């Protein structure tokens, strides 16, 4: 029986998921709204699991569907949904085209290493640290690669085409400002790509079957899946064709056995067997009737793993390259350093602890932020929160009415906000260091901070010689950073935002009532 249709169905589904997921990160024209983004990312395992634990809502239950599909058909998430897994398939395919690796071979499983990594991830999450998830979750790793490398490349290509067409009088394309390139956001994806090229090019899906915690968890479930690839020993001639195309290196041709915990359901082996010695069918009855003690132990392990994850519900300056900056207004450099006690986490994240304990640093919010104020952190949250986004007011400020990041976050680290609610969320408080202000130091008129403040938490009051000087009211400040971004003095700002460790609600700004005078009627 031929199963080519099964393989090509898997390939088509994988391409659709991969292209849509990639497009989400490089969509600098905002062609996809927040609902479409959420629908596309609904099946991503780790973000869905974390968001479900936070919200306890079926709207974030994509991981349950993945678990059910794994119990039925094996690790199809790894072969058809996971963007990092599909990216490795591209590397394997390119390697074959250039004859870097013609065939694979059986490799014994590294079960001890796999289980240690999975256990460490679960224990770290249970103790309140999500650092290992940030570094090992496949979706988040691909998000860092797409945002740090593919998005800038896509913008550069767009600008190159736009400039070329402008010379011909064609203005269909328009230039996009290239976002600031942070060293930490570029270096980490480059390292990941190099590691994956070495591992996938030489050993196929080694990362998925040795390091990836999602792959390990789904692998244990796939060992009891309903439908599997099985051998007909009476037909097999041990020609090795299936053995050579298995990118999971899980087929033992000597014993005619398959390690189902590592099989990623790519179905390559089904398409090369000319003797029809490999079949794809249900083996549920045989699984239940044989080796019951081992099956009970295996089910116990899976239950313990899932129980540990569920318990998490109860445990609850970057290097910039090519950044555009404002020309300083002050003639003498400012000397009083800014004193920040906390970084500013995105509006909707409730506070730093909530955000850093749930954010997997997938950088979806970074790629979708209209102003680019969200940027990957280096040491702002400490080593445990490296690469998690923070509000970088040196780069830009948060739009007063923008709620995009809160509507697309796949893990619940940033909870959904309405526009009206967002206008009252106080992510930080304004701080004024008057000794840095150019009005105070050089008797020069300014007022940029007040002009950009949406709530008038910064206003200009009379000073001397006809000048006005800033005065702040931190109770109505929402921490958007517009004043800090606009402040023209360097190197230390005269006004800046100090983050709130727990977000507060700002008071409503008072509006002055104007005396209304009834206009006189026109005399004619």
Phi and psi in degrees as a GROMACS rama.xvg file:
@    title "Ramachandran Plot"
@    xaxis  label "Phi"
@    yaxis  label "Psi"
@TYPE xy
-88.8209  139.973  UNK-2
-121.088  27.8184  UNK-3
-61.9033  -34.9043  UNK-4
-61.563  -33.8362  UNK-5
-67.9144  -44.01  UNK-6
-64.6128  -45.6576  UNK-7
-71.3676  -28.04  UNK-8
-63.1275  -43.8321  UNK-9
-62.229  -41.6511  UNK-10
-63.6293  -44.1083  UNK-11
-64.0193  -45.462  UNK-12
-62.0347  -41.9397  UNK-13
-62.3365  -43.1016  UNK-14
-64.0051  -40.3101  UNK-15
-62.6995  -49.1305  UNK-16
-63.0921  -43.0408  UNK-17
-65.0605  -47.098  UNK-18
-66.4665  -40.8296  UNK-19
-66.1775  -43.3852  UNK-20
-63.7792  -42.725  UNK-21
-64.2842  -41.4822  UNK-22
-62.5937  -33.9999  UNK-23
-57.8905  -41.1443  UNK-24
-79.0271  -26.8629  UNK-25
-104.668  8.61025  UNK-26
-77.0352  82.7532  UNK-27
-84.4405  -0.795503  UNK-28
-102.249  3.11526  UNK-29
54.8334  48.6655  UNK-30
-76.9148  -23.2959  UNK-31
-105.731  126.582  UNK-32
-79.6031  174.834  UNK-33
-61.7786  -35.9033  UNK-34
-64.9403  -41.4331  UNK-35
-64.6324  -41.412  UNK-36
-60.799  -45.78  UNK-37
-63.1532  -38.7082  UNK-38
-65.7281  -40.2076  UNK-39
-67.7951  -38.0255  UNK-40
-90.2044  5.15927  UNK-41
-60.6538  -31.0361  UNK-42
-88.3304  -5.27702  UNK-43
-68.5857  123.941  UNK-44
-63.6421  -59.5594  UNK-45
-64.4382  -48.1837  UNK-46
-58.6806  -40.1013  UNK-47
-64.7645  -42.6077  UNK-48
-62.6113  -46.1356  UNK-49
-65.3167  -43.307  UNK-50
-65.9347  -36.2896  UNK-51
-63.7679  -41.7211  UNK-52
-63.805  -37.2817  UNK-53
-73.4841  -46.3013  UNK-54
-98.1893  -20.284  UNK-55
51.1275  47.6019  UNK-56
-124.495  140.875  UNK-57
-67.7098  -15.757  UNK-58
-67.5505  -13.0793  UNK-59
-119.464  34.3534  UNK-60
-102.973  24.8295  UNK-61
-59.674  -32.9731  UNK-62
-65.8816  -29.0599  UNK-63
-66.2091  -41.2768  UNK-64
-60.7935  -41.0388  UNK-65
-64.0467  -41.0174  UNK-66
-62.9862  -41.9668  UNK-67
-65.6578  -44.924  UNK-68
-63.456  -35.6155  UNK-69
-66.3502  -42.0447  UNK-70
-64.7472  -25.0893  UNK-71
-89.2689  -48.0898  UNK-72
-122.987  3.44612  UNK-73
90.7359  -160.837  UNK-74
-82.5223  59.26  UNK-75
-73.4148  -20.1034  UNK-76
-59.4858  -43.0549  UNK-77
-68.1154  -29.2676  UNK-78
-97.6771  -22.6158  UNK-79
-127.104  -11.426  UNK-80
-122.496  -42.0339  UNK-81
-66.8733  119.34  UNK-82
-66.0293  -33.3364  UNK-83
-70.965  -36.6506  UNK-84
-64.6942  -42.8835  UNK-85
-67.0966  -36.4147  UNK-86
-60.532  -39.041  UNK-87
-66.0786  -32.9992  UNK-88
-62.9127  -37.4196  UNK-89
-62.3987  -42.3605  UNK-90
-62.2677  -42.5628  UNK-91
-63.191  -42.8709  UNK-92
-64.0128  -43.2712  UNK-93
-63.5556  -40.0625  UNK-94
-60.8792  -37.8086  UNK-95
-70.0515  -38.0445  UNK-96
-62.3196  -37.4062  UNK-97
-94.3855  10.847  UNK-98
57.7296  33.5174  UNK-99
-77.0811  -28.9175  UNK-100
-150.248  111.9  UNK-101
-84.7466  -39.0434  UNK-102
-147.651  157.627  UNK-103
-104.655  174.842  UNK-104
-144.783  166.748  UNK-105
-70.561  137.288  UNK-106
-130.224  126.795  UNK-107
-58.2074  145.833  UNK-108
-71.0038  147.77  UNK-109
-101.147  64.9502  UNK-110
-64.7937  -34.5493  UNK-111
-64.0453  -46.9357  UNK-112
-63.5416  -43.2409  UNK-113
-59.7413  -46.254  UNK-114
-70.4481  -33.4782  UNK-115
-64.7355  -45.5228  UNK-116
-62.851  -45.718  UNK-117
-62.0798  -41.8614  UNK-118
-64.3455  -42.8878  UNK-119
-61.8027  -40.5541  UNK-120
-62.7606  -45.8609  UNK-121
-65.2954  -43.8315  UNK-122
-63.6788  -42.1034  UNK-123
-64.3835  -40.4868  UNK-124
-65.8379  -42.1413  UNK-125
-61.6331  -32.4781  UNK-126
-89.6873  6.67271  UNK-127
97.3173  8.00825  UNK-128
-112.808  132.097  UNK-129
-111.263  14.3264  UNK-130
-59.0476  -46.1015  UNK-131
-64.9055  -33.7865  UNK-132
-64.9928  -40.91  UNK-133
-59.3432  -35.9778  UNK-134
-90.6918  -18.6444  UNK-135
-119.584  -22.5773  UNK-136
-63.3469  126.899  UNK-137
-64.5613  -40.19  UNK-138
-63.5026  -44.2068  UNK-139
-66.2679  -37.824  UNK-140
-62.5851  -43.5198  UNK-141
-67.6049  -35.5147  UNK-142
-60.1803  -42.038  UNK-143
-63.1174  -41.0898  UNK-144
-65.218  -44.3855  UNK-145
-67.4616  -43.118  UNK-146
-74.6378  -38.0876  UNK-147
-79.413  -27.8279  UNK-148
-121.806  -50.8092  UNK-149
-70.0822  -40.2793  UNK-150
-64.8726  -50.1806  UNK-151
-58.5705  -37.3126  UNK-152
-64.8319  -40.7327  UNK-153
-65.1814  -40.1563  UNK-154
-66.1501  -40.7582  UNK-155
-63.1372  -42.5776  UNK-156
-63.7124  -42.9155  UNK-157
-58.9329  -45.4517  UNK-158
-66.9089  -36.4887  UNK-159
-63.6047  -44.2871  UNK-160
-65.056  -41.9216  UNK-161
-61.5085  -44.7636  UNK-162
-65.4028  -40.8108  UNK-163
-64.1665  -41.8422  UNK-164
-73.5577  -30.8791  UNK-165
-60.6781  -34.8415  UNK-166
-65.7952  -24.0375  UNK-167
-95.501  3.67498  UNK-168
80.6125  18.1697  UNK-169
-106.605  125.009  UNK-170
-120.749  33.6311  UNK-171
-68.6535  -39.5318  UNK-172
-94.7801  151.006  UNK-173
-134.067  151.774  UNK-174
-73.108  144.299  UNK-175
-116.18  137.206  UNK-176
-64.2232  127.809  UNK-177
-72.5963  127.648  UNK-178
-66.588  159.86  UNK-179
-62.5356  140.425  UNK-180
-101.177  106.47  UNK-181
-88.1455  134.832  UNK-182
-57.2548  -44.9915  UNK-183
-65.5187  -30.7913  UNK-184
-80.0723  -15.9457  UNK-185
-99.1376  -43.4945  UNK-186
-63.2116  -43.6433  UNK-187
-63.281  -49.1267  UNK-188
-60.3129  -36.5453  UNK-189
-62.3652  -42.9777  UNK-190
-62.2033  -43.7249  UNK-191
-61.5552  -43.7399  UNK-192
-63.5139  -42.1857  UNK-193
-62.2237  -44.7626  UNK-194
-62.0807  -44.1581  UNK-195
-66.0836  -37.4351  UNK-196
-63.2535  -39.7278  UNK-197
-69.1723  -47.413  UNK-198
-70.1299  -48.8799  UNK-199
-72.5157  -38.6295  UNK-200
-64.4478  -30.89  UNK-201
-103.853  -35.7141  UNK-202
-123.075  15.0189  UNK-203
67.799  -130.124  UNK-204
-86.4407  46.0323  UNK-205
-64.7255  -40.2247  UNK-206
-61.0983  -45.2444  UNK-207
-63.577  -31.7606  UNK-208
-104.069  3.38507  UNK-209
-131.432  -39.8648  UNK-210
-108.057  -42.3075  UNK-211
-62.0898  119.852  UNK-212
-67.9668  -32.9498  UNK-213
-66.1667  -43.0143  UNK-214
-61.2821  -39.8603  UNK-215
-65.6517  -45.8867  UNK-216
-61.786  -49.2664  UNK-217
-66.9272  -28.0831  UNK-218
-64.0587  -41.1825  UNK-219
-65.5631  -36.7191  UNK-220
-70.2306  -37.0618  UNK-221
-67.0182  -17.6688  UNK-222
-67.3957  -17.9271  UNK-223
-117.359  23.3494  UNK-224
-66.1688  155.125  UNK-225
-72.0686  -47.7073  UNK-226
-105.604  133.173  UNK-227
-146.028  166.918  UNK-228
-85.4873  126.979  UNK-229
-132.24  155.7  UNK-230
-94.4177  143  UNK-231
-102.461  97.3245  UNK-232
-62.12  -23.0906  UNK-233
-73.871  -20.4835  UNK-234
-102.133  -23.1629  UNK-235
-69.7076  131.321  UNK-236
-103.063  4.18224  UNK-237
54.7226  43.7158  UNK-238
-71.9125  -23.4795  UNK-239
90.0836  2.9564  UNK-240
-63.4538  -42.0975  UNK-241
-66.4927  -37.0707  UNK-242
-62.4286  -39.4273  UNK-243
-77.1276  -24.4099  UNK-244
-99.3827  0.797766  UNK-245
-79.2038  103.377  UNK-246
-75.2384  -9.50228  UNK-247
-89.7025  -8.3861  UNK-248
50.8931  45.2482  UNK-249
-114.465  4.29109  UNK-250
-97.7218  119.81  UNK-251
-98.0563  99.3317  UNK-252
-69.2163  -24.8469  UNK-253
-66.8395  -45.2731  UNK-254
-97.333  -3.95786  UNK-255
54.3699  48.9513  UNK-256
-123.765  156.948  UNK-257
-127.728  130.668  UNK-258
-83.2876  97.2534  UNK-259
-67.4525  -22.0957  UNK-260
-69.0325  -20.4495  UNK-261
-107.51  -13.713  UNK-262
-67.3125  124.879  UNK-263
-99.5754  17.2075  UNK-264
55.7913  47.4078  UNK-265
-85.9232  -20.1811  UNK-266
66.5357  18.8034  UNK-267
-63.2516  -38.6168  UNK-268
-65.7059  -31.6745  UNK-269
-67.6191  -25.9773  UNK-270
-90.588  -11.4113  UNK-271
-105.355  -13.1478  UNK-272
-76.8683  115.304  UNK-273
-86.0107  -15.7573  UNK-274
-94.6304  1.79402  UNK-275
54.0374  37.9869  UNK-276
-85.4115  -8.8497  UNK-277
-114.122  130.545  UNK-278
-125.904  163.206  UNK-279
-124.641  106.281  UNK-280
-154.765  175.981  UNK-281
-81.5755  141.369  UNK-282
-131.45  26.2635  UNK-283
-62.2578  -45.2589  UNK-284
-61.9233  -42.3117  UNK-285
-65.0002  -35.6927  UNK-286
-65.7723  -38.0832  UNK-287
-76.428  -27.5124  UNK-288
-90.3166  -15.2233  UNK-289
-117.776  143.867  UNK-290
54.9507  52.5535  UNK-291
-64.1871  -34.8775  UNK-292
-64.8647  -43.1315  UNK-293
-66.8664  -37.9007  UNK-294
-64.5397  -39.0701  UNK-295
-64.385  -40.6506  UNK-296
-63.5527  -40.3816  UNK-297
-66.2338  -43.2848  UNK-298
-64.3794  -35.1659  UNK-299
-64.2329  -39.2194  UNK-300
-64.2293  -44.8995  UNK-301
-62.8442  -40.8119  UNK-302
-63.4269  -39.0451  UNK-303
-65.0861  -39.9764  UNK-304
-63.295  -49.6689  UNK-305
-64.2018  -36.1216  UNK-306
-64.8577  -38.8194  UNK-307
-63.915  -39.0602  UNK-308
-67.2215  -42.0937  UNK-309
-64.3032  -31.3197  UNK-310
-64.6233  -20.3558  UNK-311
-58.7004  -27.0363  UNK-312
-63.3283  -20.1639  UNK-313
-106.964  -3.87645  UNK-314
-96.6789  12.6973  UNK-315
-62.2205  155.536  UNK-318
-82.5579  122.248  UNK-319
-112.738  137.619  UNK-320
-119.018  132.691  UNK-321
69.4677  27.3435  UNK-322
-80.2365  135.399  UNK-323
-81.7901  135.55  UNK-324
-132.14  159.961  UNK-325
-81.2664  139.966  UNK-326
-66.6544  125.613  UNK-327
-59.2841  141.667  UNK-328
-88.5548  -29.3081  UNK-329
-78.1467  140.123  UNK-330
-81.3577  -34.2462  UNK-331
-103.816  136.284  UNK-332
-61.741  142.071  UNK-333
-71.457  153.193  UNK-334
-122.015  -12.0527  UNK-335
-94.6632  111.773  UNK-336
-65.4651  151.892  UNK-337
-73.8445  136.458  UNK-338
-110.087  100.196  UNK-339
-106.944  128.436  UNK-340
-90.2461  -30.3702  UNK-341
-143.389  148.525  UNK-342
-72.5686  171.568  UNK-343
-105.264  118.34  UNK-344
-88.917  158.992  UNK-345
-61.573  148.255  UNK-346
-61.4252  134.32  UNK-347
101.272  -10.2584  UNK-348
-87.2145  -1.27422  UNK-349
70.6974  -33.2559  UNK-350
164.674  175.977  UNK-351
-66.7766  -44.588  UNK-352
-63.9014  -45.1828  UNK-353
-60.692  -44.4322  UNK-354
-66.5585  -51.3388  UNK-355
-70.4506  -21.4733  UNK-356
-83.2435  -11.75  UNK-357
-121.424  -21.2099  UNK-358
-74.5456  126.767  UNK-359
-96.2052  9.68659  UNK-360
55.7439  43.8945  UNK-361
-77.1126  -15.7365  UNK-362
68.5672  19.8948  UNK-363
-64.8737  -43.4062  UNK-364
-65.835  -34.4678  UNK-365
-62.7775  -44.3847  UNK-366
-71.3089  -26.3609  UNK-367
-96.9444  -10.3356  UNK-368
-63.712  120.735  UNK-369
-62.5488  -34.4159  UNK-370
-97.4054  -12.7626  UNK-371
77.6715  17.2528  UNK-372
-71.8542  -28.0113  UNK-373
-80.1212  123.109  UNK-374
-139.129  153.404  UNK-375
-63.6496  138.01  UNK-376
-86.4427  159.087  UNK-377
-110.77  -69.5782  UNK-378
-121.244  10.0377  UNK-379
-61.4051  -41.3103  UNK-380
-96.1458  4.63515  UNK-381
90.8047  172.226  UNK-382
-62.5528  -26.7971  UNK-383
-72.7885  -18.3883  UNK-384
-115.425  23.7233  UNK-385
-59.9166  137.123  UNK-386
77.776  -6.20197  UNK-387
-73.5532  140.453  UNK-388
-66.6115  144.211  UNK-389
-136.031  166.906  UNK-390
-85.2573  107.323  UNK-391
-98.3836  96.2109  UNK-392
-78.2489  -6.4484  UNK-393
-72.1927  -25.922  UNK-394
-89.3619  -40.4554  UNK-395
-173.353  -168.089  UNK-396
-129.701  167.354  UNK-397
-88.5431  123.855  UNK-398
-59.1677  136.151  UNK-399
-58.4822  -36.302  UNK-400
-106.777  4.59994  UNK-401
-81.3278  131.347  UNK-402
-129.378  22.0518  UNK-403
-62.3266  -46.2861  UNK-404
-62.0877  -34.3136  UNK-405
-71.9568  -21.7619  UNK-406
-92.5929  -12.0722  UNK-407
-115.675  -8.95553  UNK-408
-59.8348  121.842  UNK-409
-83.0909  -8.16701  UNK-410
-109.539  -13.1974  UNK-411
88.0587  6.37226  UNK-412
-64.5786  -32.9416  UNK-413
-116.471  114.286  UNK-414
-86.6119  152.96  UNK-415
-65.3519  137.506  UNK-416
-127.04  146.741  UNK-417
-82.7724  163.743  UNK-418
-62.0208  -40.9579  UNK-419
-67.2585  -39.9923  UNK-420
-67.4863  -38.396  UNK-421
-63.5496  -30.9271  UNK-422
-68.2484  -11.817  UNK-423
-110.391  -10.246  UNK-424
-72.3093  123.78  UNK-425
-102.457  99.2611  UNK-426
-79.064  -20.1731  UNK-427
-167.018  177.046  UNK-428
-123.691  143.814  UNK-429
-72.398  140.18  UNK-430
-125.651  132.295  UNK-431
-112.644  120.932  UNK-432
-106.591  91.3887  UNK-433
-63.9409  -23.6063  UNK-434
-72.383  -9.7439  UNK-435
-99.1162  -12.1299  UNK-436
-70.4215  134.157  UNK-437
-65.7266  -25.3557  UNK-438
-66.1684  -39.9048  UNK-439
-77.4632  -41.8102  UNK-440
-83.3198  -31.9137  UNK-441
-129.479  8.80895  UNK-442
50.9246  45.5671  UNK-443
-114.933  136.401  UNK-444
-68.5903  140.317  UNK-445
-141.554  -112.365  UNK-446
97.5783  11.5423  UNK-447
-60.4159  -39.3464  UNK-448
-62.9955  -43.9886  UNK-449
-67.5824  -37.7055  UNK-450
-64.1813  -30.1689  UNK-451
-95.7231  -10.5891  UNK-452
-73.9638  121.358  UNK-453
-76.8259  -18.9233  UNK-454
-109.684  -2.51102  UNK-455
60.6524  34.2992  UNK-456
-68.6684  -18.3539  UNK-457
-117.34  123.007  UNK-458
-136.579  156.839  UNK-459
-94.6281  133.294  UNK-460
-123.933  156.798  UNK-461
-57.1543  140.747  UNK-462
-120.739  -88.6744  UNK-463
-160.582  157.651  UNK-464
55.3746  34.3089  UNK-465
78.6213  3.30282  UNK-466
-88.3988  158.86  UNK-467
-118.915  153.022  UNK-468
-133.472  150.858  UNK-469
-66.9303  147.027  UNK-470
-137.157  139.815  UNK-471
-116.597  153.168  UNK-472
-130.665  96.4571  UNK-473
-68.9445  -15.1255  UNK-474
-71.692  -25.7703  UNK-475
-105.449  4.4177  UNK-476
-76.2476  137.36  UNK-477
-104.149  -2.08397  UNK-478
75.3558  29.0997  UNK-479
-72.7357  -20.9195  UNK-480
84.3887  6.39991  UNK-481
-63.0196  -37.9545  UNK-482
-67.385  -42.5161  UNK-483
-64.1912  -44.1673  UNK-484
-63.1513  -36.0967  UNK-485
-81.7409  -19.7241  UNK-486
-60.1819  123.537  UNK-487
-92.4708  3.51271  UNK-488
-90.6011  151.454  UNK-489
-141.334  154.39  UNK-490
-84.7794  -19.3615  UNK-491
-102.336  133.992  UNK-492
-73.3011  151.23  UNK-493
-83.3733  -19.0056  UNK-494
-142.268  136.757  UNK-495
-155.973  171.35  UNK-496
-110.571  126.938  UNK-497
-100.91  124.825  UNK-498
-66.1736  149.436  UNK-499
-89.3271  124.22  UNK-500
-60.7418  -33.4933  UNK-501
-124.627  124.707  UNK-502
-63.5098  143.419  UNK-503
-118.12  178.383  UNK-504
-107.678  121.354  UNK-505
-75.9845  151.259  UNK-506
-70.0718  153.287  UNK-507
-70.1412  132.8  UNK-508
-65.995  140.173  UNK-509
-83.5464  132.487  UNK-510
-105.905  136.615  UNK-511
-76.4703  133.594  UNK-512
-89.54  128.516  UNK-513
-90.6144  138.754  UNK-514
-68.7291  126.341  UNK-515
-95.6058  126.605  UNK-516
-111.206  123.786  UNK-517
-65.8912  123.3  UNK-518
-68.3367  145.592  UNK-519
-72.415  148.779  UNK-520
-69.9943  148.437  UNK-521
-65.6979  129.472  UNK-522
-67.6762  -16.8333  UNK-523
